[in-house]
């Protein structure tokens, strides 16, 4: 090991200490270390932890004199899987590892919530590539032996040491795939967007506003093996020509005539086949030598997968080329090439938004037909609307390029917040304007045939009583008040971290308040960073416990006290098995003090929930009259699904129902959440196994799922907007089916009646619009489009007020003064340099490991803070035309107001609204 290598290793040893667990490479280092040294390092790890062990390891390593030891160290890192650390030490460039520091800080802050809400074994397969193999084995072992919370703590410990530059993004993708609520807190950028800038810095020199979303928000719908009802599958063999019913032909007619159309028809009527017919007709109408190109947008990944399967099976046998692009595959496929070489492209909408923005797809004119599934989502900043903004800008901007035909599919267009028919018509017209639709297609001439396929069940309301006294709620509420007081003693403004008022224990509003507080903690700042970290960790612990208490109160309200208490006992058991710090010990002690009293209350027969008595009566009556009945019981939360399943199984009068459960994949805690295959298995079992007479489900079953023809749908304290109501009711397809809303809350019944009124108002409004003269309707749509475009353009032109006051830029790591904003210049509109000799004294340069030339720029070196023991990455040194200049990254600095001393952080230059002076070569010669 040369003198230079020894010096560099000393200079960068902090990075090694934070990353390396030396016990994972000891077996590879045994030729170089004495046996007693190996034992000392292992003992240091066991007694004091990995970082102290790494310190001792480096001490022994730096004392070695024999030739070849340094290469032996690098080889050991490579063999153990420390690829990031290996690369950094080999090039002496720790920029990638340095970039991980902000994510490590965020994960430390979020650790209390991570361990209570993330299932480590569930996401481990997705993030294993970011960990050492031995770490993966340890996580599995700890989870198995000590519980999921302890396993989650172990996972955090391992991620905090990970040297893989992509671990924050990989974790984000894994959390989203699992639909974990923790993903809301794990934000890579503001707005949860992964912003990448592929320009001359390879992510070091950013452009001003390139934003690329990397993944959709998955919702798990349409989970059955077939993407349409069994009646439709048997009616249509995809290997033979389509045979559509008359009502389906009626729905398809306007679109077949080339008109932009919204097709509004009930759940289960076979809109998929309507879209196949439209697409088939569209592609066949082009003369020889010309080709159509169809884009089908599916909002959710499972729907995307199924539509891709259906379209491929039908069209590929006719010689058409069908391809699919989703958030999971977009980074690894040539999007432009796929679009160019395919006749039909099934894709998630954000993919097109991204590729229109970055120019990969030049305009929507490359398509001749666009089909939007669940098109009622075309509003606000939804990707559907972003695509249509592009379309409408092209339409209203006078472009001569042809625009694609637009077709939307939905079970309900909705009416928004409309209070009367006029407002409902305005709402529907706005949706039509957003999709440039001039026709609303519904079934009118073939209603009888439609009603043979889609039966509208009878709606019944049952008002039941709640408990008159609730000792369980009183005790748990007392524990929650104590926990809030403890949080307030840590941080006096605790209650003001969220603007949500009137939060009542045991409500969804309280859950929303907890989420808001936790999000506020993520960006919470103090001058004393150690104190900031201590406070944030404590607040996350307190709010995580408050969430569990709140969940228990909701279970208690709608199920048995016993189930609510079991939920809390299981949680505190997990807490004891994990880290169990001082705060957790105090919270657990307080719970244990009340446990005996809670146990006594929960087994007292007088505390039985009257709602369950009524639910039992409804089910008994139904199965007495019709033993072959099939029931879906909708509830609000996954915890309630589990509680009601246990109640039915343990109830001698109902256990014959053999309940199945269907929940989303999201992890609201560590033990609940179903994988996609598990969901499919449940549905198949319910469809084919007559013994399973009831399915308990959350809103995952609202939309697009083919469930066997059930004849009883029970909404247990369950209500939503009008679209959700129509889709939920669409699950009861059997003749004589009933839909019962069972609730103790008069407001819930009132809300459902309002939804029914809105549904009627929607249908009446659609009929009214269908009677309008077509030209009058087109003019109305055009007027809305022009007004909306004017508003959009006005908002885009409204520039933020520039702050012309001179400000300091401080190193984000050591807070040393770097430069003043008055010395910053903008090069070619999106790169930022600093003029003057003073700045040159503030940084040190190291040869760039990936020197390249891009346009007028040639990368020469990396620049780092010259502060003692800092080495924070500030950017790069380039040759720009004839000038040698630094190019800095705003995320490497803290901006300080000279007058007030207030410090702010900016992740992108475009978010920093200071007076930006263009680069002037004349200044360089002064």
MIMINU-239928 format. One record per residue (C-alpha): z, y, x; residue in three letters. Coordinates in steps of 0.02 Angstrom, whole numbers, padded with zeros to 5 digits, always signed. Each point is the difference from the previous one (the first is absolute). Layout:
<rs>
ZYXALA;...
</rs>
This chain:
<rs>
+00000+00000+00000UNK;-00059+00164+00082UNK;+00104+00157+00015UNK;-00110+00085-00131UNK;+00022-00142-00124UNK;+00188+00003+00028UNK;+00005+00189-00026UNK;-00106-00010-00158UNK;+00106-00140-00072UNK;+00155+00106+00028UNK;-00085+00150-00081UNK;-00049-00098-00155UNK;+00151-00116-00010UNK;+00061+00078-00163UNK;-00155-00065-00088UNK;+00030-00174+00071UNK;+00184+00002-00050UNK;-00043+00047-00180UNK;-00137-00132-00015UNK;+00043-00153+00103UNK;+00120-00138-00044UNK;+00008-00078+00174UNK;+00068-00166-00064UNK;-00175-00036-00070UNK;-00077+00005+00175UNK;+00142-00075+00104UNK;-00083-00170+00006UNK;-00157+00079+00074UNK;+00104+00101+00126UNK;+00106-00146+00064UNK;-00103-00016+00162UNK;+00050+00178+00045UNK;+00181+00012-00057UNK;+00152-00098+00056UNK;+00081-00113-00129UNK;+00157+00107-00009UNK;-00105+00156-00032UNK;-00088-00087-00145UNK;+00170-00048-00071UNK;+00066+00178+00019UNK;-00150+00069-00097UNK;+00022-00129-00140UNK;+00186+00039-00011UNK;-00035+00187-00007UNK;-00118-00030-00148UNK;+00130-00107-00090UNK;+00142+00123+00028UNK;-00081+00172-00005UNK;-00176-00018-00068UNK;-00181+00002+00057UNK;-00002+00177+00071UNK;+00147-00029+00116UNK;-00077-00164+00053UNK;-00164+00090+00038UNK;+00095+00127+00106UNK;+00076-00140+00104UNK;-00169-00089+00010UNK;-00083+00158+00069UNK;+00139+00022+00126UNK;-00031-00175+00070UNK;-00188+00023-00009UNK;+00000+00165+00095UNK;+00106-00078+00137UNK;-00131-00135+00035UNK;-00094+00018+00166UNK;-00111-00154+00009UNK;-00187+00025-00026UNK;-00070-00056-00167UNK;+00153+00036-00106UNK;-00083+00144-00092UNK;-00150-00105-00049UNK;+00120-00139-00049UNK;+00088+00124-00117UNK;-00165+00052-00080UNK;-00052-00181-00022UNK;+00168-00039-00081UNK;-00026+00142-00125UNK;-00174-00063-00041UNK;+00056-00180-00023UNK;+00145+00049-00112UNK;-00111+00107-00112UNK;+00047+00176+00057UNK;-00182+00055-00001UNK;+00038+00184-00034UNK;+00129+00014+00138UNK;-00115-00097+00118UNK;-00142+00123-00031UNK;+00113+00152+00018UNK;+00074-00056+00166UNK;-00166-00057+00072UNK;-00079+00172-00033UNK;+00164+00099+00009UNK;-00050+00077-00166UNK;+00138-00013-00131UNK;-00086+00111-00127UNK;-00020-00138-00130UNK;+00182-00052+00014UNK;+00056+00182-00003UNK;-00094+00025-00164UNK;+00109-00136-00078UNK;+00159+00100+00028UNK;-00011+00099-00163UNK;-00023-00161-00098UNK;+00148-00079+00088UNK;+00105+00151-00048UNK;-00058-00014-00180UNK;+00037-00186-00007UNK;+00175+00027+00072UNK;+00031+00128-00137UNK;-00066-00116-00135UNK;+00087-00157+00063UNK;+00134-00006-00138UNK;-00133+00003-00136UNK;-00115-00120+00096UNK;+00131-00135+00009UNK;+00041+00010-00186UNK;-00178+00010-00066UNK;-00115-00096+00118UNK;-00020-00189+00004UNK;-00025-00034+00187UNK;-00073-00174-00020UNK;-00121+00067-00131UNK;-00082+00129+00114UNK;+00023-00095+00165UNK;-00170-00089-00008UNK;-00083+00171-00016UNK;+00091+00083+00145UNK;+00027-00148+00118UNK;-00140+00062+00113UNK;+00107+00153+00036UNK;+00148-00104+00059UNK;+00038-00126+00138UNK;-00012-00181-00059UNK;+00183-00028+00042UNK;+00048+00151-00105UNK;-00092-00073-00151UNK;+00096-00163+00020UNK;+00166+00094+00013UNK;-00038+00100-00159UNK;-00034-00160-00097UNK;+00157-00082+00070UNK;+00113+00149-00038UNK;-00072+00017-00177UNK;+00030-00185-00031UNK;+00175-00009+00073UNK;+00073+00171-00045UNK;-00105+00065-00145UNK;-00146+00118-00028UNK;+00095+00161+00039UNK;+00049-00066+00171UNK;-00179-00057+00026UNK;-00063+00174-00046UNK;+00121+00077+00125UNK;-00068-00116+00133UNK;-00178+00049-00046UNK;+00043+00185+00018UNK;+00077-00035+00171UNK;-00160-00088+00054UNK;-00118+00133-00070UNK;+00097+00137+00089UNK;-00045-00087+00163UNK;-00181-00043-00045UNK;-00128+00058+00127UNK;-00149-00025-00117UNK;-00078+00169-00041UNK;-00052-00057-00174UNK;+00169-00064-00061UNK;+00038+00151-00112UNK;-00167-00020-00090UNK;+00014-00189-00006UNK;+00173+00017-00077UNK;-00069+00122-00128UNK;-00139-00120-00049UNK;+00123-00146-00011UNK;+00118+00101-00111UNK;-00143+00053-00115UNK;-00066-00177-00010UNK;+00174-00055-00054UNK;+00011+00151-00117UNK;+00165+00043+00082UNK;+00084+00158-00063UNK;+00046+00034+00182UNK;-00184+00044+00032UNK;+00031+00164-00094UNK;+00121+00050+00138UNK;-00101-00071+00145UNK;-00125+00144+00012UNK;-00120+00007+00147UNK;-00056+00174-00048UNK;+00041+00123-00137UNK;-00065-00070-00162UNK;+00005-00176+00070UNK;-00172+00017+00075UNK;-00046-00074+00166UNK;-00097+00140+00079UNK;-00119-00051+00136UNK;-00113+00114+00098UNK;-00138-00088+00095UNK;-00065+00134+00114UNK;-00002+00038+00185UNK;+00184-00034+00026UNK;+00001-00169-00085UNK;+00145+00061-00107UNK;+00062+00125+00130UNK;-00108+00150-00049UNK;+00000+00015-00188UNK;-00127+00080-00113UNK;+00064+00119-00129UNK;-00011-00100-00161UNK;-00062-00178+00017UNK;+00112-00107-00108UNK;-00029-00186-00020UNK;+00101-00104-00121UNK;+00018-00177+00062UNK;+00059-00094-00153UNK;+00007+00007-00186UNK;+00161-00012-00101UNK;-00013-00180-00062UNK;+00049-00042-00177UNK;-00008-00180-00048UNK;-00097-00018-00157UNK;-00136-00118-00065UNK;+00093-00144+00079UNK;-00075-00146-00091UNK;-00130-00105+00086UNK;-00131+00067-00119UNK;-00027+00187-00015UNK;-00028-00014-00187UNK;+00071-00097-00147UNK;-00027-00188-00011UNK;-00107+00028-00154UNK;-00116+00108+00104UNK;-00007-00122+00145UNK;-00051-00143-00113UNK;-00120+00115-00091UNK;-00081+00052+00165UNK;-00039-00116+00144UNK;-00036+00113+00147UNK;-00128-00125+00064UNK;-00109+00027-00155UNK;-00071+00155-00086UNK;+00129+00112-00083UNK;+00031-00031-00184UNK;+00089+00151-00070UNK;+00072+00021-00173UNK;-00069+00133-00113UNK;+00147+00120+00027UNK;-00025-00016+00188UNK;-00185+00041-00017UNK;+00050+00150-00107UNK;+00118+00062+00137UNK;-00134-00021+00135UNK;-00144+00083-00094UNK;+00023+00185+00050UNK;+00023-00046+00183UNK;-00154-00113-00006UNK;-00095+00153-00061UNK;+00052+00088+00161UNK;+00133+00113-00075UNK;+00163+00040+00089UNK;+00124-00094-00109UNK;+00186-00033-00021UNK;+00024-00171-00080UNK;+00165-00006-00093UNK;+00044-00172-00070UNK;+00158-00105-00020UNK;+00080-00107+00133UNK;-00071-00176-00004UNK;-00170+00041-00078UNK;-00100-00041+00157UNK;-00044+00170+00074UNK;-00037-00090+00165UNK;-00151-00084-00079UNK;-00055+00164-00077UNK;-00003+00075+00175UNK;-00097-00152+00066UNK;-00132+00026-00133UNK;-00014+00186+00038UNK;-00014-00033+00187UNK;-00128-00139-00025UNK;-00107+00108-00113UNK;+00013+00148+00121UNK;-00058-00098+00153UNK;-00146-00079-00093UNK;-00071+00165-00064UNK;-00061+00061+00170UNK;-00186-00022+00035UNK;-00058-00107+00146UNK;+00035+00083+00166UNK;+00153+00093-00066UNK;+00178-00065-00007UNK;+00157+00049-00090UNK;+00170+00005+00083UNK;+00160-00025-00100UNK;+00179+00048+00047UNK;+00138-00082-00102UNK;+00171+00079+00026UNK;+00157-00104-00027UNK;+00162+00098+00011UNK;+00109-00145+00056UNK;-00022-00134+00132UNK;+00016-00155-00113UNK;-00124+00074-00124UNK;-00115+00040+00145UNK;+00010-00179+00062UNK;-00036-00073-00171UNK;-00143+00118-00043UNK;-00078-00036+00169UNK;+00011-00186-00040UNK;-00075+00020-00176UNK;-00141+00115+00058UNK;-00042-00109+00150UNK;-00007-00158-00104UNK;-00114+00076-00130UNK;-00116+00109+00105UNK;-00021-00094+00164UNK;-00090-00143-00089UNK;-00129+00130-00054UNK;-00028+00052+00180UNK;+00105+00160-00003UNK;+00112+00042+00147UNK;+00181+00028-00051UNK;+00132+00066+00121UNK;+00179+00060-00011UNK;+00099+00131+00097UNK;+00186+00031-00027UNK;+00139+00090+00092UNK;+00045-00165+00085UNK;-00175-00024+00074UNK;-00074+00175+00019UNK;+00059+00027+00178UNK;-00086-00158+00061UNK;-00169+00014-00085UNK;-00149+00118+00021UNK;+00011+00087-00169UNK;-00167+00093+00014UNK;-00091-00160+00047UNK;+00078-00099-00143UNK;-00047+00134-00126UNK;-00177+00010+00068UNK;-00029-00188+00001UNK;+00080-00043-00169UNK;-00059+00015-00180UNK;+00175-00005-00076UNK;+00156+00061+00091UNK;+00172-00034-00075UNK;+00125+00118+00079UNK;+00167+00085-00019UNK;-00033+00185-00033UNK;+00091+00074+00149UNK;-00125-00085+00115UNK;-00141+00105-00072UNK;+00107+00158+00004UNK;+00032-00029+00186UNK;-00180-00035+00044UNK;-00068+00147-00099UNK;+00124+00113+00089UNK;-00043-00060+00175UNK;-00187-00005-00033UNK;-00023-00188+00020UNK;-00075+00002-00175UNK;-00099+00163-00012UNK;+00007+00020-00190UNK;+00016-00093-00164UNK;-00190+00001-00012UNK;-00001-00164+00097UNK;+00058-00082-00163UNK;-00095-00014-00163UNK;+00147-00061-00107UNK;+00189+00020+00017UNK;+00118-00101-00110UNK;+00184+00053-00010UNK;+00124-00133-00058UNK;+00155+00071-00090UNK;-00091+00166-00003UNK;+00140+00090-00094UNK;+00074+00028+00174UNK;-00134+00132+00038UNK;+00116+00150+00008UNK;+00092+00113+00121UNK;-00012-00062+00181UNK;-00036-00182-00041UNK;-00139-00072+00112UNK;-00110-00022-00154UNK;+00009+00187-00029UNK;-00030+00038+00185UNK;-00163-00100-00011UNK;-00050+00092-00158UNK;+00041+00170+00080UNK;-00134-00044+00127UNK;-00119-00051-00140UNK;+00030+00159-00100UNK;-00016+00113+00152UNK;-00170-00080+00028UNK;-00048+00017-00184UNK;+00058+00180-00021UNK;-00056+00055+00174UNK;-00183-00014-00043UNK;-00036-00149+00113UNK;-00169-00081-00028UNK;+00066-00169+00058UNK;+00015-00128-00141UNK;+00173-00043-00065UNK;+00057-00175-00049UNK;+00031-00051-00180UNK;+00187-00008-00040UNK;+00085-00131-00109UNK;+00188-00007-00033UNK;+00099-00147-00071UNK;+00170+00016-00085UNK;+00108-00071-00137UNK;+00062+00174-00044UNK;-00056+00175+00049UNK;+00172+00067-00047UNK;+00041+00173-00065UNK;+00120+00063+00135UNK;+00129+00121-00070UNK;-00104+00046-00152UNK;+00103+00049-00152UNK;-00143+00015-00125UNK;-00180-00060-00026UNK;-00077+00156+00079UNK;+00100-00026+00160UNK;-00045-00185-00002UNK;-00185+00042-00013UNK;+00018+00123+00145UNK;+00085-00134+00106UNK;-00136-00130-00034UNK;-00137+00129+00031UNK;+00080+00039+00168UNK;-00003-00185+00048UNK;-00184-00007-00054UNK;-00034+00155+00104UNK;+00086-00077+00151UNK;-00114-00153-00014UNK;-00152+00102-00056UNK;-00005-00115-00152UNK;-00103+00054-00149UNK;+00037-00155-00106UNK;+00163-00080-00056UNK;-00043-00181-00043UNK;+00116-00093-00119UNK;-00028-00145-00119UNK;-00046+00064-00174UNK;-00139-00110-00070UNK;+00076-00166+00053UNK;+00185+00029-00032UNK;+00025-00162-00096UNK;-00067-00102+00144UNK;+00111+00096+00123UNK;+00154-00030-00109UNK;-00038-00187+00004UNK;+00021+00007+00189UNK;+00134+00133+00020UNK;+00136-00011-00131UNK;+00116+00149-00027UNK;+00176-00069-00025UNK;+00125+00065-00126UNK;+00122+00127+00074UNK;+00186-00017-00046UNK;+00147+00110+00053UNK;+00177-00070+00014UNK;+00143+00120+00031UNK;+00150-00092+00073UNK;+00175+00054+00047UNK;+00071+00024+00176UNK;+00177-00043+00053UNK;+00127+00118-00080UNK;+00108-00002+00158UNK;-00057-00044+00175UNK;+00140-00025+00127UNK;-00123-00066+00129UNK;-00097+00163-00004UNK;+00160+00101+00014UNK;+00055-00091+00159UNK;-00171+00003+00083UNK;-00022+00184-00044UNK;+00167+00035+00083UNK;-00062-00089+00158UNK;-00159+00104-00006UNK;+00098+00162-00014UNK;+00104-00052+00151UNK;-00158-00040+00098UNK;-00076+00169-00044UNK;+00160+00086+00057UNK;-00005-00093+00166UNK;-00180+00055+00025UNK;+00048+00178-00041UNK;+00139-00005+00129UNK;-00131-00045+00131UNK;-00121+00135-00057UNK;+00062+00133-00121UNK;-00174+00037-00070UNK;-00031-00184-00040UNK;-00020+00028-00187UNK;-00125+00141+00030UNK;-00121-00105+00102UNK;-00092-00035-00164UNK;-00045+00121-00139UNK;+00018-00136-00133UNK;+00137+00051-00121UNK;+00100-00091-00135UNK;-00003-00166+00090UNK;+00100-00128-00097UNK;+00062-00160+00079UNK;-00097-00154-00051UNK;-00164+00087-00037UNK;-00175+00011+00071UNK;+00030+00185+00029UNK;+00142-00041+00118UNK;-00115-00117+00096UNK;-00125+00144+00013UNK;+00138+00112+00066UNK;+00043-00129+00136UNK;-00183-00011+00052UNK;-00011+00190+00010UNK;+00159+00011+00105UNK;-00062-00133+00120UNK;-00166+00089+00021UNK;+00094+00160+00037UNK;+00100-00092+00133UNK;-00161-00049+00088UNK;-00040+00183+00040UNK;+00180+00059+00015UNK;+00026+00102+00161UNK;+00148+00068+00099UNK;+00016+00081+00169UNK;+00116-00140+00058UNK;-00115-00151-00005UNK;+00141-00126+00024UNK;+00092+00074-00149UNK;-00163+00003-00100UNK;-00026-00185+00035UNK;+00181-00043-00045UNK;-00008+00094-00166UNK;-00168-00072-00050UNK;+00052-00179+00036UNK;+00159+00024-00100UNK;-00093+00077-00148UNK;-00125-00142-00002UNK;+00144-00124-00005UNK;+00087+00089-00143UNK;-00160+00020-00103UNK;-00048-00183+00028UNK;+00168-00053-00072UNK;-00019+00124-00144UNK;-00170-00077-00040UNK;+00077-00174-00012UNK;+00139+00062-00114UNK;-00131+00087-00108UNK;-00104-00160-00009UNK;+00156-00097-00053UNK;+00035+00124-00140UNK;-00178-00020-00065UNK;+00020-00191+00001UNK;+00167+00018-00088UNK;-00076+00112-00133UNK;-00138-00123-00045UNK;+00067-00171+00052UNK;+00168-00082+00038UNK;+00143+00078+00099UNK;+00005-00163+00096UNK;-00179+00027+00062UNK;+00038+00179+00051UNK;+00155-00054+00096UNK;-00093-00143+00085UNK;-00130+00127+00055UNK;+00135+00107+00084UNK;+00091-00150+00076UNK;-00161-00061+00078UNK;-00035+00173+00072UNK;+00172+00018+00080UNK;-00012-00176+00068UNK;-00159+00053+00090UNK;+00086+00158+00063UNK;+00142-00100+00077UNK;-00123-00117+00088UNK;-00096+00144+00079UNK;+00061+00140+00117UNK;+00148+00047-00110UNK;+00042+00169+00078UNK;+00150+00109-00042UNK;-00080+00082-00153UNK;-00056-00168-00069UNK;+00174-00072+00028UNK;+00076+00144-00099UNK;-00125-00019-00143UNK;+00024-00189-00005UNK;+00190+00019-00002UNK;-00010+00116-00151UNK;-00111-00125-00092UNK;+00116-00145+00044UNK;+00148+00096-00071UNK;-00087+00003-00170UNK;-00077-00174+00010UNK;+00139-00097-00088UNK;+00000+00122-00146UNK;-00189-00008-00012UNK;+00005-00191+00003UNK;+00124-00001-00143UNK;-00103+00121-00106UNK;-00164-00093+00030UNK;+00064-00166-00072UNK;+00085+00078-00152UNK;-00101-00057-00155UNK;+00039+00163-00088UNK;-00111+00089+00127UNK;-00156-00098-00048UNK;-00154+00111-00012UNK;-00053+00023-00183UNK;-00180+00027+00057UNK;-00006-00178+00064UNK;+00068-00064-00165UNK;-00144+00084-00090UNK;-00128-00061+00127UNK;+00068-00176-00022UNK;-00019+00015-00189UNK;-00182+00060+00015UNK;-00046-00145+00113UNK;+00092-00131-00102UNK;-00082+00060-00161UNK;-00174+00000+00079UNK;+00014-00176+00070UNK;+00079-00068-00159UNK;-00152+00060-00099UNK;-00126-00046+00135UNK;+00060-00119+00137UNK;-00165+00021+00094UNK;+00017+00188+00017UNK;-00041+00083+00167UNK;+00099+00155+00046UNK;-00011+00137+00129UNK;+00161+00098+00025UNK;-00031+00168+00087UNK;+00146+00083+00092UNK;+00013+00153+00111UNK;+00063-00069+00166UNK;-00012-00154+00108UNK;+00189-00016+00003UNK;-00003-00014-00191UNK;-00134-00134+00010UNK;+00116-00104+00107UNK;+00153+00036-00108UNK;-00086-00045-00165UNK;-00073-00158+00075UNK;+00175-00057+00048UNK;+00065+00047-00173UNK;-00133-00103-00089UNK;+00024-00149+00115UNK;+00190+00004-00024UNK;-00010+00027-00188UNK;+00004-00169-00089UNK;-00096+00073-00148UNK;-00145+00063+00107UNK;-00009-00108+00156UNK;-00142-00104-00078UNK;-00114+00152+00027UNK;-00006-00037+00189UNK;-00037+00181+00048UNK;-00125+00049+00133UNK;+00003+00168+00087UNK;-00137+00119+00054UNK;+00042+00151+00107UNK;-00091+00115+00120UNK;+00000-00027+00187UNK;+00102+00156+00035UNK;+00168-00026+00083UNK;+00131+00103-00088UNK;+00122-00113+00089UNK;-00019-00142+00122UNK;-00002-00148-00117UNK;-00117+00053-00139UNK;-00189+00016+00006UNK;-00141-00123-00025UNK;-00148-00034+00111UNK;-00173+00003-00077UNK;-00018-00191+00008UNK;+00172-00018-00083UNK;-00054+00117-00140UNK;-00160-00101-00028UNK;+00101-00161-00002UNK;+00119+00069-00133UNK;-00146+00053-00110UNK;-00088-00167+00020UNK;+00160-00092-00044UNK;+00031+00108-00153UNK;-00181-00024-00053UNK;-00004-00190+00019UNK;+00180-00062-00015UNK;+00062-00008-00179UNK;+00181-00017+00059UNK;+00002+00180+00065UNK;+00015+00091-00165UNK;+00051+00172+00062UNK;-00054+00112+00143UNK;+00116+00142+00055UNK;-00102+00137+00082UNK;+00005+00176+00067UNK;-00144+00124-00018UNK;-00104-00106+00118UNK;-00061-00089-00157UNK;-00048+00161-00090UNK;-00180+00009+00057UNK;-00142-00114+00039UNK;+00093-00165+00003UNK;-00068-00143-00101UNK;+00153-00080-00079UNK;-00012-00149-00116UNK;-00013+00047-00182UNK;+00179+00048-00034UNK;+00052+00039-00177UNK;+00161+00096+00035UNK;+00017+00149+00115UNK;+00177+00070+00017UNK;+00023+00172+00079UNK;+00183-00004+00054UNK;+00052+00183+00024UNK;-00178+00022+00063UNK;-00117+00142-00041UNK;-00133+00100+00092UNK;-00146+00116-00030UNK;-00137-00033-00127UNK;-00113-00088+00127UNK;+00139-00119+00049UNK;+00039-00032-00184UNK;-00178-00049-00041UNK;-00015-00112+00152UNK;+00168-00084-00029UNK;-00039-00033-00181UNK;-00165-00073+00057UNK;+00093-00148+00072UNK;+00040-00072-00172UNK;-00166-00076-00048UNK;+00046-00144-00115UNK;-00026+00016-00187UNK;+00155+00060-00092UNK;+00077+00064+00161UNK;+00141+00127-00002UNK;+00056+00136+00120UNK;+00187+00039-00015UNK;+00082+00149+00083UNK;+00185-00039+00019UNK;+00111+00144+00053UNK;+00169+00081-00024UNK;-00073+00172+00032UNK;-00073+00093-00147UNK;-00096+00109+00123UNK;-00095-00153+00063UNK;-00058-00042-00177UNK;-00047+00181-00027UNK;-00100+00002+00161UNK;-00094-00158-00049UNK;-00041+00077-00169UNK;-00066+00153+00091UNK;-00109-00116+00105UNK;-00067-00080-00159UNK;-00037+00173-00069UNK;-00088+00046+00161UNK;-00103-00159-00006UNK;-00059+00043-00175UNK;-00032+00179+00055UNK;-00102-00065+00147UNK;-00105-00113-00109UNK;-00029+00138-00128UNK;-00047+00121+00139UNK;-00126-00123+00073UNK;-00079-00023-00172UNK;-00006+00189-00021UNK;-00086+00024+00169UNK;-00124-00138-00038UNK;-00056+00102-00151UNK;-00037+00154+00106UNK;-00180+00046+00035UNK;-00045-00072+00170UNK;-00064+00166+00070UNK;+00156+00092-00061UNK;+00109-00132+00085UNK;-00100+00015+00162UNK;+00022+00189-00002UNK;+00188-00020-00027UNK;+00010-00120+00147UNK;-00101+00115+00112UNK;+00111+00150-00043UNK;+00157-00100+00047UNK;-00082-00056+00163UNK;-00047+00178+00049UNK;+00176+00064-00040UNK;+00081-00141+00099UNK;-00115+00029+00148UNK;+00039+00186-00002UNK;+00187-00041+00008UNK;-00028-00127+00140UNK;-00105+00121+00101UNK;+00128+00140-00025UNK;+00139-00112+00063UNK;-00102-00051+00151UNK;-00038+00181+00042UNK;+00182+00054-00014UNK;+00052+00002+00182UNK;+00182+00000+00053UNK;+00075+00163+00062UNK;-00006+00002+00189UNK;+00161+00033+00095UNK;-00051+00126+00135UNK;+00172+00005+00082UNK;+00006-00073+00176UNK;+00093-00166+00007UNK;+00063-00119+00133UNK;-00062-00178+00024UNK;+00140-00111+00068UNK;-00018-00177+00065UNK;+00047-00111-00147UNK;+00096-00118+00114UNK;+00100+00113+00118UNK;-00022+00169-00090UNK;-00060+00086+00160UNK;-00109+00155-00027UNK;-00184-00046+00014UNK;-00098+00154-00057UNK;-00020+00135-00132UNK;-00121-00002-00147UNK;-00076+00161+00067UNK;-00066-00101+00147UNK;-00081-00137-00104UNK;-00190+00000-00023UNK;-00110-00107-00113UNK;-00145-00090+00082UNK;-00148-00051-00109UNK;+00103+00026-00158UNK;+00116-00149+00016UNK;+00071-00017+00177UNK;+00142+00106+00068UNK;+00027+00062+00177UNK;+00123+00118+00085UNK;-00056+00141+00114UNK;+00098+00080+00142UNK;+00080-00067+00159UNK;+00176-00015-00072UNK;-00044-00154-00102UNK;-00066-00091+00155UNK;+00178-00004+00068UNK;+00065-00085-00156UNK;-00096-00163+00012UNK;-00047-00135+00124UNK;-00166-00095+00001UNK;-00043-00182+00026UNK;-00173-00073+00011UNK;-00066-00050-00172UNK;-00018-00190-00013UNK;-00147+00018-00118UNK;-00099+00147+00069UNK;-00153+00034-00107UNK;-00124+00137-00037UNK;-00028+00058-00180UNK;-00118+00144-00035UNK;+00060+00150+00101UNK;+00164-00085+00046UNK;+00044-00117+00141UNK;+00173-00078-00002UNK;+00079+00010+00172UNK;+00188-00025-00012UNK;+00151-00023-00111UNK;+00127+00140-00004UNK;+00189-00024-00019UNK;+00151+00113-00012UNK;+00061+00045+00174UNK;+00181+00007-00059UNK;+00122-00108+00096UNK;-00003-00181-00063UNK;-00109+00051-00148UNK;-00184-00049+00029UNK;-00039+00032-00184UNK;-00186-00017-00036UNK;-00074+00171-00038UNK;-00186-00039-00003UNK;-00141-00005+00127UNK;-00087+00101+00135UNK;-00188+00019-00023UNK;-00150+00079+00080UNK;-00079+00108-00135UNK;-00168+00065+00057UNK;+00047+00088+00162UNK;+00186+00013-00037UNK;+00149-00113+00038UNK;+00118+00018-00149UNK;+00146-00090-00081UNK;-00017-00058-00180UNK;+00167-00019-00090UNK;+00061-00094-00155UNK;+00108+00094-00124UNK;+00099-00157-00042UNK;+00068+00004+00178UNK;+00089+00165-00030UNK;+00131+00088-00105UNK;-00048+00174-00062UNK;+00142+00128+00013UNK;+00003+00169-00085UNK;+00049+00124+00135UNK;+00091+00116-00120UNK;+00098-00127-00103UNK;+00008-00152+00114UNK;-00056-00111-00146UNK;-00093-00154+00062UNK;-00140-00090-00093UNK;-00103-00156+00031UNK;-00186-00021-00032UNK;-00095-00164+00009UNK;-00173+00082-00005UNK;-00068+00167+00059UNK;-00075+00033-00172UNK;+00178+00003-00071UNK;+00056+00134+00125UNK;-00057+00166-00074UNK;+00007+00117+00149UNK;-00135+00123+00056UNK;-00128-00109+00088UNK;-00100+00093+00133UNK;-00166-00076+00055UNK;-00021-00049+00182UNK;-00087+00137+00101UNK;-00068-00048+00172UNK;+00019+00182+00054UNK;+00190-00020-00008UNK;-00008-00139+00129UNK;-00075+00115+00133UNK;+00130+00137-00014UNK;
</rs>
